[in-house]
Amino acid sequence: MRHRVGLLNLLALSIGLVAVGAVEGVLRVFHIGPSSRLFLLTEDEGQAEYAINPEVAHRFFQPQYLRHVP
């Protein structure tokens, strides 16, 4: 009986994780929500360079540590 309860708990956890993963996958496939890329390819004076994505930077860095670049 105890073994069965453990299996049911594992099954419930698995179903929840699969559901969350499926929703996340659908959102990523259809590009819904902000970009999660840390670096974006930009062009400055004809040269390609990478810049920090400001939408992502606000999630990882506190406001007092962000550098506002013109």
mmCIF file of the C-alpha atoms, coordinates in Angstrom:
data_MODEL
# 
_entry.id   MODEL 
# 
loop_
_atom_site.group_PDB 
_atom_site.id 
_atom_site.type_symbol 
_atom_site.label_atom_id 
_atom_site.label_alt_id 
_atom_site.label_comp_id 
_atom_site.label_asym_id 
_atom_site.label_entity_id 
_atom_site.label_seq_id 
_atom_site.pdbx_PDB_ins_code 
_atom_site.Cartn_x 
_atom_site.Cartn_y 
_atom_site.Cartn_z 
_atom_site.occupancy 
_atom_site.B_iso_or_equiv 
_atom_site.pdbx_formal_charge 
_atom_site.auth_seq_id 
_atom_site.auth_comp_id 
_atom_site.auth_asym_id 
_atom_site.auth_atom_id 
_atom_site.pdbx_PDB_model_num 
ATOM 1  C CA . MET A 1 1  ? 0.000  0.000  0.000   1.00 0.00 ? 1  MET A CA 1 
ATOM 2  C CA . ARG A 1 2  ? 2.802  2.372  0.891   1.00 0.00 ? 2  ARG A CA 1 
ATOM 3  C CA . HIS A 1 3  ? 4.531  1.581  -2.404  1.00 0.00 ? 3  HIS A CA 1 
ATOM 4  C CA . ARG A 1 4  ? 1.356  2.451  -4.294  1.00 0.00 ? 4  ARG A CA 1 
ATOM 5  C CA . VAL A 1 5  ? 1.041  5.841  -2.575  1.00 0.00 ? 5  VAL A CA 1 
ATOM 6  C CA . GLY A 1 6  ? 4.641  6.628  -3.513  1.00 0.00 ? 6  GLY A CA 1 
ATOM 7  C CA . LEU A 1 7  ? 3.961  5.732  -7.147  1.00 0.00 ? 7  LEU A CA 1 
ATOM 8  C CA . LEU A 1 8  ? 0.847  7.909  -7.210  1.00 0.00 ? 8  LEU A CA 1 
ATOM 9  C CA . ASN A 1 9  ? 2.806  10.832 -5.763  1.00 0.00 ? 9  ASN A CA 1 
ATOM 10 C CA . LEU A 1 10 ? 5.497  10.333 -8.386  1.00 0.00 ? 10 LEU A CA 1 
ATOM 11 C CA . LEU A 1 11 ? 2.846  10.168 -11.114 1.00 0.00 ? 11 LEU A CA 1 
ATOM 12 C CA . ALA A 1 12 ? 1.217  13.391 -9.875  1.00 0.00 ? 12 ALA A CA 1 
ATOM 13 C CA . LEU A 1 13 ? 4.584  15.148 -9.819  1.00 0.00 ? 13 LEU A CA 1 
ATOM 14 C CA . SER A 1 14 ? 5.397  13.894 -13.323 1.00 0.00 ? 14 SER A CA 1 
ATOM 15 C CA . ILE A 1 15 ? 2.085  15.078 -14.742 1.00 0.00 ? 15 ILE A CA 1 
ATOM 16 C CA . GLY A 1 16 ? 2.593  18.529 -13.218 1.00 0.00 ? 16 GLY A CA 1 
ATOM 17 C CA . LEU A 1 17 ? 6.128  18.842 -14.582 1.00 0.00 ? 17 LEU A CA 1 
ATOM 18 C CA . VAL A 1 18 ? 5.060  17.703 -18.050 1.00 0.00 ? 18 VAL A CA 1 
ATOM 19 C CA . ALA A 1 19 ? 2.188  20.212 -18.048 1.00 0.00 ? 19 ALA A CA 1 
ATOM 20 C CA . VAL A 1 20 ? 4.461  23.103 -17.050 1.00 0.00 ? 20 VAL A CA 1 
ATOM 21 C CA . GLY A 1 21 ? 7.052  22.005 -19.611 1.00 0.00 ? 21 GLY A CA 1 
ATOM 22 C CA . ALA A 1 22 ? 4.421  21.822 -22.351 1.00 0.00 ? 22 ALA A CA 1 
ATOM 23 C CA . VAL A 1 23 ? 3.147  25.326 -21.595 1.00 0.00 ? 23 VAL A CA 1 
ATOM 24 C CA . GLU A 1 24 ? 6.719  26.671 -21.538 1.00 0.00 ? 24 GLU A CA 1 
ATOM 25 C CA . GLY A 1 25 ? 7.465  24.949 -24.847 1.00 0.00 ? 25 GLY A CA 1 
ATOM 26 C CA . VAL A 1 26 ? 4.379  26.379 -26.552 1.00 0.00 ? 26 VAL A CA 1 
ATOM 27 C CA . LEU A 1 27 ? 5.208  29.884 -25.306 1.00 0.00 ? 27 LEU A CA 1 
ATOM 28 C CA . ARG A 1 28 ? 8.775  29.613 -26.608 1.00 0.00 ? 28 ARG A CA 1 
ATOM 29 C CA . VAL A 1 29 ? 7.748  28.182 -29.997 1.00 0.00 ? 29 VAL A CA 1 
ATOM 30 C CA . PHE A 1 30 ? 5.316  31.045 -30.607 1.00 0.00 ? 30 PHE A CA 1 
ATOM 31 C CA . HIS A 1 31 ? 7.677  33.691 -29.132 1.00 0.00 ? 31 HIS A CA 1 
ATOM 32 C CA . ILE A 1 32 ? 5.157  34.825 -26.531 1.00 0.00 ? 32 ILE A CA 1 
ATOM 33 C CA . GLY A 1 33 ? 6.632  36.973 -23.765 1.00 0.00 ? 33 GLY A CA 1 
ATOM 34 C CA . PRO A 1 34 ? 9.852  38.939 -23.496 1.00 0.00 ? 34 PRO A CA 1 
ATOM 35 C CA . SER A 1 35 ? 13.080 37.688 -25.010 1.00 0.00 ? 35 SER A CA 1 
ATOM 36 C CA . SER A 1 36 ? 15.110 35.565 -22.604 1.00 0.00 ? 36 SER A CA 1 
ATOM 37 C CA . ARG A 1 37 ? 18.388 36.079 -24.484 1.00 0.00 ? 37 ARG A CA 1 
ATOM 38 C CA . LEU A 1 38 ? 20.968 37.858 -22.322 1.00 0.00 ? 38 LEU A CA 1 
ATOM 39 C CA . PHE A 1 39 ? 22.844 39.352 -25.283 1.00 0.00 ? 39 PHE A CA 1 
ATOM 40 C CA . LEU A 1 40 ? 21.326 40.917 -28.396 1.00 0.00 ? 40 LEU A CA 1 
ATOM 41 C CA . LEU A 1 41 ? 23.170 41.451 -31.668 1.00 0.00 ? 41 LEU A CA 1 
ATOM 42 C CA . THR A 1 42 ? 23.237 45.177 -32.454 1.00 0.00 ? 42 THR A CA 1 
ATOM 43 C CA . GLU A 1 43 ? 25.010 47.269 -35.048 1.00 0.00 ? 43 GLU A CA 1 
ATOM 44 C CA . ASP A 1 44 ? 27.096 50.320 -34.165 1.00 0.00 ? 44 ASP A CA 1 
ATOM 45 C CA . GLU A 1 45 ? 28.782 52.347 -36.899 1.00 0.00 ? 45 GLU A CA 1 
ATOM 46 C CA . GLY A 1 46 ? 28.495 49.458 -39.325 1.00 0.00 ? 46 GLY A CA 1 
ATOM 47 C CA . GLN A 1 47 ? 30.043 46.917 -36.961 1.00 0.00 ? 47 GLN A CA 1 
ATOM 48 C CA . ALA A 1 48 ? 28.057 44.101 -35.415 1.00 0.00 ? 48 ALA A CA 1 
ATOM 49 C CA . GLU A 1 49 ? 28.381 43.850 -31.653 1.00 0.00 ? 49 GLU A CA 1 
ATOM 50 C CA . TYR A 1 50 ? 26.576 42.305 -28.733 1.00 0.00 ? 50 TYR A CA 1 
ATOM 51 C CA . ALA A 1 51 ? 24.759 44.354 -26.100 1.00 0.00 ? 51 ALA A CA 1 
ATOM 52 C CA . ILE A 1 52 ? 23.009 43.288 -22.912 1.00 0.00 ? 52 ILE A CA 1 
ATOM 53 C CA . ASN A 1 53 ? 19.268 42.866 -23.343 1.00 0.00 ? 53 ASN A CA 1 
ATOM 54 C CA . PRO A 1 54 ? 17.752 45.470 -20.949 1.00 0.00 ? 54 PRO A CA 1 
ATOM 55 C CA . GLU A 1 55 ? 14.636 43.353 -20.336 1.00 0.00 ? 55 GLU A CA 1 
ATOM 56 C CA . VAL A 1 56 ? 16.749 40.471 -19.055 1.00 0.00 ? 56 VAL A CA 1 
ATOM 57 C CA . ALA A 1 57 ? 19.209 42.663 -17.157 1.00 0.00 ? 57 ALA A CA 1 
ATOM 58 C CA . HIS A 1 58 ? 16.403 43.958 -14.919 1.00 0.00 ? 58 HIS A CA 1 
ATOM 59 C CA . ARG A 1 59 ? 15.607 40.386 -13.891 1.00 0.00 ? 59 ARG A CA 1 
ATOM 60 C CA . PHE A 1 60 ? 19.157 39.546 -12.795 1.00 0.00 ? 60 PHE A CA 1 
ATOM 61 C CA . PHE A 1 61 ? 20.672 42.813 -11.588 1.00 0.00 ? 61 PHE A CA 1 
ATOM 62 C CA . GLN A 1 62 ? 19.364 45.210 -8.957  1.00 0.00 ? 62 GLN A CA 1 
ATOM 63 C CA . PRO A 1 63 ? 18.549 48.721 -10.242 1.00 0.00 ? 63 PRO A CA 1 
ATOM 64 C CA . GLN A 1 64 ? 21.488 50.376 -8.461  1.00 0.00 ? 64 GLN A CA 1 
ATOM 65 C CA . TYR A 1 65 ? 23.921 48.109 -10.347 1.00 0.00 ? 65 TYR A CA 1 
ATOM 66 C CA . LEU A 1 66 ? 22.503 48.645 -13.838 1.00 0.00 ? 66 LEU A CA 1 
ATOM 67 C CA . ARG A 1 67 ? 24.462 50.870 -16.175 1.00 0.00 ? 67 ARG A CA 1 
ATOM 68 C CA . HIS A 1 68 ? 22.327 52.969 -18.455 1.00 0.00 ? 68 HIS A CA 1 
ATOM 69 C CA . VAL A 1 69 ? 24.113 53.108 -21.773 1.00 0.00 ? 69 VAL A CA 1 
ATOM 70 C CA . PRO A 1 70 ? 23.000 55.696 -24.349 1.00 0.00 ? 70 PRO A CA 1 
# 
